[in-house]
Amino acid sequence: MANKSKELNREIENRIEMEIVLDAYDESERAMGWYYYLQDNLTMPFKAECIQLVSTSPLKVGEIIEVVAMDSEESCGHDIFVKIKWKRKKRFAYH
């Protein structure tokens, strides 16, 4: 079973290297690679669960929210931000 897990991890790492950050030379380019990959491959809206407290987010661990869109390219130069529906309002939060 451990070998299957290692194989899956290698597949995931290879996919990241070959599809997402292939031509990235620095952290900013890696962030943009992730941004475009997620923008092209996520189907919105979708439900998500907060799994970690973040000082800039009002969400609590275990809280379920609806992700409605990616934030702008300019906002995602170092982290990926998304637009969410939270308590019946649209807000920004980490994804």
DSSP file (Angstrom, degrees, kcal/mol; ACC not computed):
  #  RESIDUE AA STRUCTURE BP1 BP2  ACC     N-H-->O    O-->H-N    N-H-->O    O-->H-N    TCO  KAPPA ALPHA  PHI   PSI    X-CA   Y-CA   Z-CA
    1    1 A M     >        0   0    0      0, 0.0     4,-1.8     0, 0.0     5,-0.1   0.000 360.0 360.0 360.0 -37.4    0.0    0.0    0.0
    2    2 A A  H  >  +     0   0    0      1,-0.2     4,-2.3     2,-0.2     5,-0.2   0.865 360.0  55.4 -64.6 -35.3    2.9    2.4    0.8
    3    3 A N  H  > S+     0   0    0      2,-0.2     4,-2.5     1,-0.2    -1,-0.2   0.895 105.6  51.6 -64.2 -39.5    4.3    1.8   -2.7
    4    4 A K  H  > S+     0   0    0      2,-0.2     4,-2.4     1,-0.2    -1,-0.2   0.895 109.9  49.9 -63.1 -39.5    1.0    2.9   -4.3
    5    5 A S  H  X S+     0   0    0     -4,-1.8     4,-2.4     2,-0.2    -2,-0.2   0.907 111.0  48.5 -64.9 -42.7    1.0    6.0   -2.2
    6    6 A K  H  X S+     0   0    0     -4,-2.3     4,-2.3     2,-0.2    -2,-0.2   0.892 111.2  51.0 -64.7 -39.7    4.6    6.8   -3.2
    7    7 A E  H  X S+     0   0    0     -4,-2.5     4,-2.4     2,-0.2    -2,-0.2   0.924 110.4  48.7 -62.5 -44.6    3.7    6.2   -6.9
    8    8 A L  H  X S+     0   0    0     -4,-2.4     4,-2.6     1,-0.2    -2,-0.2   0.916 110.6  50.8 -62.1 -43.8    0.7    8.6   -6.6
    9    9 A N  H  X S+     0   0    0     -4,-2.4     4,-2.7     1,-0.2    -1,-0.2   0.901 110.2  49.8 -61.2 -41.1    2.9   11.2   -5.0
   10   10 A R  H  X S+     0   0    0     -4,-2.3     4,-2.6     2,-0.2    -1,-0.2   0.901 110.6  50.4 -64.0 -40.7    5.4   10.9   -7.8
   11   11 A E  H  X S+     0   0    0     -4,-2.4     4,-2.4     2,-0.2    -2,-0.2   0.919 112.2  46.9 -62.0 -44.0    2.6   11.3  -10.4
   12   12 A I  H  X S+     0   0    0     -4,-2.6     4,-2.5     2,-0.2    -2,-0.2   0.935 113.1  48.1 -64.3 -46.9    1.3   14.4   -8.6
   13   13 A E  H  X S+     0   0    0     -4,-2.7     4,-2.4     1,-0.2    -2,-0.2   0.897 112.4  49.5 -61.4 -41.0    4.8   15.9   -8.4
   14   14 A N  H  X S+     0   0    0     -4,-2.6     4,-2.8     2,-0.2     5,-0.3   0.908 110.3  50.5 -64.3 -42.5    5.5   15.1  -12.0
   15   15 A R  H  X>S+     0   0    0     -4,-2.4     4,-2.8     2,-0.2     5,-0.8   0.912 110.4  49.9 -62.2 -43.2    2.2   16.7  -13.1
   16   16 A I  I  X>S+     0   0    0     -4,-2.5     5,-2.3     1,-0.2     4,-1.4   0.944 114.7  44.0 -60.0 -48.2    3.0   19.8  -11.1
   17   17 A E  I  <5S+     0   0    0     -4,-2.4    -2,-0.2     3,-0.2    -1,-0.2   0.900 122.1  36.7 -64.6 -41.8    6.4   20.1  -12.6
   18   18 A M  I  <5S+     0   0    0     -4,-2.8    -2,-0.2    -5,-0.2    -1,-0.2   0.787 130.1  25.0 -86.7 -28.4    5.3   19.4  -16.2
   19   19 A E  I  <5S+     0   0    0     -4,-2.8    -3,-0.2    -5,-0.3    -2,-0.2   0.777 128.2  29.1-105.7 -33.0    1.9   21.1  -16.3
   20   20 A I  I  <<S+     0   0    0     -4,-1.4    -3,-0.2    -5,-0.8     3,-0.1   0.887 130.4  17.0-103.7 -46.5    1.8   23.9  -13.8
   21   21 A V  S > <S+     0   0    0     -5,-2.3     3,-1.3     1,-0.1    -4,-0.1   0.016  77.8 129.2-121.4  28.5    5.3   25.3  -13.1
   22   22 A L  T 3  S+     0   0    0      1,-0.3    -1,-0.1    -6,-0.2    -3,-0.1   0.887  85.2  25.0 -52.4 -50.0    7.2   24.1  -16.2
   23   23 A D  T 3  S+     0   0    0     -3,-0.1     2,-0.4     6,-0.1    -1,-0.3   0.153  89.8 129.9-105.0  18.2    8.7   27.4  -17.2
   24   24 A A    <   +     0   0    0     -3,-1.3     3,-0.1     1,-0.1    -3,-0.1  -0.597  28.0 176.7 -80.7 129.7    8.7   29.2  -13.8
   25   25 A Y        +     0   0    0     -2,-0.4     2,-0.3     1,-0.1    -1,-0.1   0.605  65.6  14.3-105.3 -16.9   11.9   30.8  -12.8
   26   26 A D  S  > S-     0   0    0      1,-0.0     4,-2.1     0, 0.0     5,-0.2  -0.880  89.3 -86.7-147.6 179.4   10.9   32.5   -9.5
   27   27 A E  H  > S+     0   0    0     -2,-0.3     4,-2.5     1,-0.2     5,-0.2   0.855 122.6  54.9 -61.9 -37.1    8.1   32.4   -6.9
   28   28 A S  H  > S+     0   0    0      1,-0.2     4,-2.1     2,-0.2    -1,-0.2   0.918 109.8  46.1 -63.6 -43.1    6.0   35.0   -8.8
   29   29 A E  H  > S+     0   0    0      2,-0.2     4,-2.1     1,-0.2    -2,-0.2   0.858 111.3  52.7 -68.3 -34.9    6.1   32.9  -12.0
   30   30 A R  H  X S+     0   0    0     -4,-2.1     4,-2.3     2,-0.2    -2,-0.2   0.921 108.8  50.6 -63.6 -43.4    5.2   29.7   -9.9
   31   31 A A  H  X S+     0   0    0     -4,-2.5     4,-2.6    46,-0.3    -2,-0.2   0.914 110.9  48.2 -61.1 -43.0    2.3   31.6   -8.4
   32   32 A M  H  X S+     0   0    0     -4,-2.1     4,-2.6     2,-0.2     5,-0.3   0.870 108.2  55.0 -67.3 -36.0    1.0   32.6  -11.9
   33   33 A G  H  X S+     0   0    0     -4,-2.1     4,-2.1     2,-0.2    -2,-0.2   0.932 111.8  43.9 -59.4 -45.8    1.5   29.0  -13.1
   34   34 A W  H  X S+     0   0    0     -4,-2.3     4,-2.9     2,-0.2     5,-0.3   0.906 111.2  55.4 -64.3 -41.8   -0.8   27.8  -10.3
   35   35 A Y  H  X S+     0   0    0     -4,-2.6     4,-2.6     1,-0.2    -2,-0.2   0.946 112.3  40.8 -57.2 -51.4   -3.2   30.7  -10.9
   36   36 A Y  H  X S+     0   0    0     -4,-2.6     4,-2.0     2,-0.2    -1,-0.2   0.859 114.0  53.5 -69.4 -35.0   -3.7   29.8  -14.6
   37   37 A Y  H  X S+     0   0    0     -4,-2.1     4,-1.5    -5,-0.3    -2,-0.2   0.953 113.7  42.0 -62.6 -48.8   -3.8   26.1  -13.9
   38   38 A L  H  X S+     0   0    0     -4,-2.9     4,-2.3     1,-0.2    -2,-0.2   0.908 112.7  53.8 -65.5 -41.6   -6.6   26.5  -11.2
   39   39 A Q  H  < S+     0   0    0     -4,-2.6    -1,-0.2    -5,-0.3    -2,-0.2   0.885 114.7  41.9 -59.2 -38.9   -8.5   29.0  -13.4
   40   40 A D  H  < S+     0   0    0     -4,-2.0    -1,-0.2    -5,-0.2    -2,-0.2   0.725 123.1  36.3 -80.5 -22.6   -8.5   26.6  -16.3
   41   41 A N  H  < S+     0   0    0     -4,-1.5     2,-0.4    -3,-0.2    -2,-0.2   0.576  93.2  87.4-114.9 -11.1   -9.3   23.4  -14.2
   42   42 A L     <  -     0   0    0     -4,-2.3     2,-0.6    -5,-0.2     4,-0.0  -0.740  63.0-145.1 -91.0 139.5  -11.7   24.4  -11.4
   43   43 A T        -     0   0    0     -2,-0.4    -3,-0.0     2,-0.0    -4,-0.0  -0.915  34.7-116.8-101.7 117.6  -15.4   24.4  -12.1
   44   44 A M  S    S+     0   0    0     -2,-0.6    24,-0.1    24,-0.1     2,-0.1  -0.757  82.5  41.6-105.5 151.0  -17.1   27.2  -10.1
   45   45 A P  S    S+     0   0    0      0, 0.0     2,-0.3     0, 0.0    23,-0.2   0.624  74.8 151.7 -78.8 161.2  -19.0   27.5   -8.0
   46   46 A F  E     -A   67   0A   0     21,-1.7    21,-3.2    -2,-0.1     2,-0.3  -0.984  43.1-109.6-149.2 157.0  -18.0   24.8   -5.6
   47   47 A K  E     -A   66   0A   0     -2,-0.3     2,-0.3    19,-0.2    19,-0.2  -0.630  35.8-179.8 -86.9 145.1  -18.2   24.2   -1.9
   48   48 A A  E     -A   65   0A   0     17,-2.4    17,-2.8    -2,-0.3     2,-0.4  -0.973  19.7-135.7-142.1 156.1  -15.1   24.2    0.3
   49   49 A E  E     -A   64   0A   0     -2,-0.3     2,-0.4    15,-0.2    15,-0.2  -0.941  22.6-121.2-115.5 134.7  -14.3   23.7    3.9
   50   50 A C        +     0   0    0     13,-2.6    12,-3.1    -2,-0.4    13,-0.1  -0.602  33.8 172.5 -70.1 124.2  -11.9   25.9    5.9
   51   51 A I        +     0   0    0     -2,-0.4     2,-0.3     1,-0.2    -1,-0.2   0.450  60.8  34.4-114.3  -4.0   -9.2   23.6    7.2
   52   52 A Q  S    S-     0   0    0      8,-0.1    -1,-0.2     2,-0.0     2,-0.2  -0.983  78.2-115.6-153.2 138.6   -6.8   26.2    8.7
   53   53 A L        -     0   0    0     -2,-0.3     2,-0.4    -3,-0.1     7,-0.1  -0.543  30.2-169.9 -71.4 137.2   -7.0   29.5   10.5
   54   54 A V    >   -     0   0    0      5,-0.3     3,-2.1     3,-0.3     5,-0.1  -0.999  24.8-134.1-130.3 131.8   -5.5   32.4    8.5
   55   55 A S  T 3  S+     0   0    0     -2,-0.4    -1,-0.1     1,-0.3    -2,-0.0   0.759 105.4  48.8 -60.4 -26.2   -5.0   35.8   10.2
   56   56 A T  T 3  S+     0   0    0     -3,-0.0    -1,-0.3     2,-0.0    -3,-0.0   0.381 100.9  78.9 -94.5   5.1   -6.4   37.7    7.2
   57   57 A S    <   -     0   0    0     -3,-2.1    -3,-0.3     2,-0.1    36,-0.1  -0.911  64.4-151.6-116.4 140.2   -9.5   35.5    6.9
   58   58 A P        +     0   0    0      0, 0.0    -1,-0.1     0, 0.0    35,-0.1   0.513  63.5 114.3 -82.6  -3.5  -12.7   35.7    8.9
   59   59 A L        -     0   0    0     -5,-0.1    -5,-0.3    -7,-0.1     2,-0.3  -0.319  57.0-142.8 -72.7 150.7  -13.4   31.9    8.4
   60   60 A K    >   -     0   0    0     -7,-0.1     3,-2.3     1,-0.1   -10,-0.3  -0.829  34.8 -87.7-108.2 150.1  -13.3   29.4   11.2
   61   61 A V  T 3  S+     0   0    0     -2,-0.3   -10,-0.2     1,-0.3     3,-0.1  -0.328 116.6  22.7 -56.0 131.7  -12.0   25.9   10.9
   62   62 A G  T 3  S+     0   0    0    -12,-3.1    -1,-0.3     1,-0.3     2,-0.2   0.235  88.2 136.6  93.8 -12.6  -14.8   23.6    9.7
   63   63 A E    <   -     0   0    0     -3,-2.3   -13,-2.6   -13,-0.1     2,-0.5  -0.483  47.2-140.9 -71.0 135.2  -16.8   26.4    8.1
   64   64 A I  E     +A   49   0A   0    -15,-0.2     2,-0.3    -2,-0.2   -15,-0.2  -0.845  27.3 171.0 -99.7 130.7  -18.3   25.5    4.7
   65   65 A I  E     -A   48   0A   0    -17,-2.8   -17,-2.4    -2,-0.5     2,-0.5  -0.814  32.5-116.6-130.3 170.6  -18.3   28.3    2.1
   66   66 A E  E     -AB  47  85A   0     19,-1.5    19,-2.8    -2,-0.3     2,-0.5  -0.961  19.8-146.9-113.5 121.3  -19.0   28.5   -1.6
   67   67 A V  E     +AB  46  84A   0    -21,-3.2   -21,-1.7    -2,-0.5    17,-0.3  -0.763  22.0 173.1 -84.9 124.3  -16.2   29.6   -3.9
   68   68 A V  E     -     0   0A   0     15,-2.8     2,-0.3    -2,-0.5    16,-0.2   0.668  56.2 -12.1-109.2 -20.7  -17.7   31.6   -6.8
   69   69 A A  E     - B   0  83A   0     14,-1.4    14,-3.5   -25,-0.0    -1,-0.3  -0.981  66.0 -96.2-169.6 160.8  -14.6   32.9   -8.7
   70   70 A M  E     - B   0  82A   0     -2,-0.3    12,-0.3    12,-0.3     3,-0.1  -0.593  45.0-118.2 -77.4 148.9  -10.9   33.3   -8.8
   71   71 A D        -     0   0    0     10,-2.4    -1,-0.1    -2,-0.2     5,-0.1  -0.241  50.7 -64.9 -76.0 177.9   -9.7   36.8   -7.7
   72   72 A S    >>  -     0   0    0      1,-0.1     4,-0.7     3,-0.1     3,-0.5  -0.202  40.9-116.0 -66.7 156.5   -7.7   38.9  -10.2
   73   73 A E  G >4 S+     0   0    0      1,-0.2     3,-0.9     2,-0.2    -1,-0.1   0.875 115.8  58.2 -56.7 -40.3   -4.4   37.9  -11.5
   74   74 A E  G >4 S+     0   0    0      1,-0.3     3,-0.7     2,-0.1    -1,-0.2   0.838 104.6  50.4 -62.0 -34.1   -2.8   41.0   -9.8
   75   75 A S  G <4 S+     0   0    0     -3,-0.5     4,-0.4     1,-0.2     3,-0.3   0.646 105.1  59.0 -78.0 -14.8   -4.1   39.8   -6.4
   76   76 A C  G <<  +     0   0    0     -3,-0.9    -1,-0.2    -4,-0.7   -41,-0.2  -0.053  63.0 117.1-109.6  32.4   -2.6   36.4   -6.8
   77   77 A G  S <  S+     0   0    0     -3,-0.7   -46,-0.3     1,-0.1   -45,-0.2   0.728  98.5   6.5 -71.1 -22.4    1.1   37.2   -7.3
   78   78 A H  S    S+     0   0    0      1,-0.4     2,-0.3    -3,-0.3    -1,-0.1   0.583 135.4  26.6-130.5 -28.8    2.1   35.3   -4.2
   79   79 A D  S    S-     0   0    0     -4,-0.4     2,-0.6   -48,-0.0    -1,-0.4  -0.909  79.3-111.2-132.8 159.3   -1.0   33.6   -2.8
   80   80 A I        -     0   0    0     -2,-0.3    15,-1.7    -3,-0.1     2,-0.4  -0.854  35.5-173.1 -95.9 122.3   -4.1   32.3   -4.5
   81   81 A F  E     - C   0  94A   0     -2,-0.6   -10,-2.4    13,-0.2     2,-0.3  -0.878   0.8-170.8-112.7 147.2   -7.2   34.3   -3.5
   82   82 A V  E     -BC  70  93A   0     11,-2.3    11,-1.9    -2,-0.4     2,-0.4  -0.913  25.7-115.5-131.5 160.1  -10.8   33.4   -4.5
   83   83 A K  E     -BC  69  92A   0    -14,-3.5   -15,-2.8    -2,-0.3   -14,-1.4  -0.821  41.0-175.5 -93.6 135.9  -14.1   35.2   -4.2
   84   84 A I  E     -BC  67  91A   0      7,-3.0     7,-2.8    -2,-0.4     2,-0.6  -0.888  31.8-123.1-130.1 159.1  -16.5   33.4   -1.9
   85   85 A K  E     +BC  66  90A   0    -19,-2.8   -19,-1.5    -2,-0.3     2,-0.4  -0.928  41.0 169.4 -96.3 124.3  -20.1   33.6   -0.7
   86   86 A W  E >   - C   0  89A   0      3,-3.3     3,-1.5    -2,-0.6   -21,-0.1  -0.967  65.5 -12.3-142.8 120.2  -20.0   33.8    3.0
   87   87 A K  T 3  S-     0   0    0     -2,-0.4    -1,-0.1     1,-0.3     3,-0.1   0.909 128.2 -56.1  52.4  45.1  -22.9   34.6    5.2
   88   88 A R  T 3  S+     0   0    0      1,-0.2     2,-0.3     0, 0.0    -1,-0.3   0.562 121.1  97.6  67.8  12.3  -24.9   35.6    2.1
   89   89 A K  E <  S-C   86   0A   0     -3,-1.5    -3,-3.3     0, 0.0     2,-0.5  -0.925  77.3-114.4-125.1 153.7  -22.3   38.2    1.0
   90   90 A K  E     +C   85   0A   0     -2,-0.3     2,-0.3    -5,-0.2    -5,-0.2  -0.759  47.3 162.1 -86.2 132.3  -19.5   38.0   -1.5
   91   91 A R  E     -C   84   0A   0     -7,-2.8    -7,-3.0    -2,-0.5     2,-0.4  -0.836  37.2-110.5-138.1 172.7  -16.1   38.3    0.1
   92   92 A F  E     +C   83   0A   0     -2,-0.3     2,-0.3    -9,-0.2    -9,-0.2  -0.883  42.9 152.7-106.9 144.8  -12.5   37.6   -0.6
   93   93 A A  E     -C   82   0A   0    -11,-1.9   -11,-2.3    -2,-0.4     2,-0.1  -0.971  46.3 -80.3-158.4 168.1  -10.6   34.8    1.3
   94   94 A Y  E      C   81   0A   0     -2,-0.3   -13,-0.2   -13,-0.2   -40,-0.0  -0.416 360.0 360.0 -69.6 150.5   -7.7   32.5    0.9
   95   95 A H              0   0    0    -15,-1.7   -14,-0.1    -2,-0.1    -1,-0.1   0.315 360.0 360.0-114.3 360.0   -8.2   29.3   -1.1
